[in-house]
């Protein structure tokens, strides 16, 4: 069976059992075992957000932006 990851606050929840997932996301729910159909898009977005944050911090050191 498949489920999706739902973002709530800083974490993610399984759409099937509504249990919070660990910070290191896995392809399956650690509680009900369902496979996440949107795991790749979630991981891609998390990577992009982290990269954007790091670039903003890097630029603020040189250009004095906060």
JOCOR-V669540 format. One record per pair of residues at least 12 apart in sequence whose C-alpha atoms are under 10 Angstrom apart, sorted by the first residue. I is the first residue (numbers start at 0). J is the second residue. D is the distance in Angstrom with one decimal. If there is no record, write none. Layout:
I,J,D  I,J,D
This chain:
0,15,9.5  0,31,9.7  0,32,8.4  0,33,5.4  0,34,6.5  0,35,9.0  0,36,9.7  1,13,9.9  1,14,9.2  1,15,8.4  1,27,8.7  1,28,9.5  1,32,8.9  1,33,5.1  1,34,4.7  1,35,5.7  1,36,6.2  1,37,9.6  2,14,5.6  2,15,5.9  2,16,9.0  2,27,8.7  2,28,8.4  2,31,9.8  2,32,9.4  2,33,5.9  2,34,6.0  2,35,4.9  2,36,6.1  2,37,8.2  2,38,9.8  3,15,7.8  3,27,9.7  3,28,9.4  3,33,8.9  3,34,7.9  3,35,4.9  3,36,5.6  3,37,5.7  3,38,7.6  3,41,9.7  4,17,9.3  4,19,9.5  4,20,8.7  4,24,9.5  4,26,9.8  4,27,9.8  4,28,9.0  4,34,9.7  4,35,6.4  4,36,8.0  4,37,6.6  4,38,7.1  4,40,10.0  4,41,7.7  5,17,8.7  5,19,9.4  5,20,9.9  5,37,9.4  5,41,9.3  6,19,9.6  6,41,9.2  7,19,9.2  9,22,9.2  10,22,7.1  10,24,9.7  11,24,8.5  11,41,9.6  12,28,8.9  13,27,9.2  13,28,6.6  13,29,9.2  13,30,8.9  13,31,8.7  13,32,9.8  13,33,8.5  13,34,9.6  13,35,8.0  14,28,9.6  14,33,9.5  14,35,9.0  15,28,9.1  15,30,9.9  15,31,7.8  15,32,9.8  15,33,7.8  15,35,9.9  16,28,8.7  16,30,7.6  16,31,6.6  16,32,9.6  16,33,9.1  17,30,9.5  17,31,9.6  18,30,7.1  18,31,8.7  23,42,9.9  24,38,8.1  24,41,9.1  24,42,7.9  25,38,7.9  25,42,9.7  26,38,6.1  26,39,8.6
